[in-house]
Amino acid sequence: LVPLIIIGLLLILFICWKIINHFIKPLDLLAQQSRHIAEGNFDTHIPRSNRIDVVGDLQNSFVSMQESINEHIINIQQVNEETERRNAELVTANQLAQEAEQRKTASINEMSLQIRTPLNIIAGFIQVLQDKHLTMSEQEIAEAADSMRQNATAITRKAHMLFDVSWMEDRPLDLSKEVEVNSVVEDSIRDFNERSPHDMVLNYTSNLPKEHYIHTNRLYLHRSLREVLINAKKFAPQSTVKLDVEAIGSIIRFTIEDNGPGIPKSEQERVFEPFVKLDQFSEGFGLGLGLTLQHAKNLGGSFKIDPDYTNG
């Protein structure tokens, strides 16, 4: 009996161990996974239990709690990422606003200077003519009058540019009138020649007939050509400027070339922005090319820099 009793007790112990292990093992595994989650590993996978006892309910409740925590953490991460993105956008917008404010202040100061300078010249010549016109020769009077006229023209041109820049957005223009192209080109060439230096050469070629009419807006076509020609004369004073006008089907193409310093490819888009000047010491507001681009669009055309042209 003794061996049988011993064997029976051992069997009972083994069966009790198996029963206890059956209940304790899932709890021990759940405890290990809980410690792993507590260390910050919130994505630790805890499988759902198929058991219908208290241990199974506890494990499934823990799984639901972990899924809820993960969902909240993901939401918090998304909110943090969105907040960081918005903060970065605010920093960028603030920098752009500061740059725009600085550029506006500099532009206003430069506008004041560039309008005040020709006005002072005109006022000075008026004073001279009032005080010394009896002792001045006809040539001196003519030179003074010509200088006054040039400075008055410069002020008028700048005033028109400031007015136009306030209407930079797309707006309809009256394109119903017939305009003789060659007369517009001649007016633009005259403006070019009247601007110093007066000895600069403009080579003009055209394949248009003597009287070639198109439906457009004469004023803004003239201003566009004038601004590009003056731009070439201003930045390439030692070069020869070429103006070529040609009809290509129903399109009139105006090509202006110079052999000045040119515009770097990295800046060829930026020069069309209002008040942007690559040379801060040059005359002007930094509006000419941007206004020409907008005028061209409003006229139903286009205006661009040839990226393959490297001579100026």
Disulfide bonds with the S-S distance in Angstrom:
none
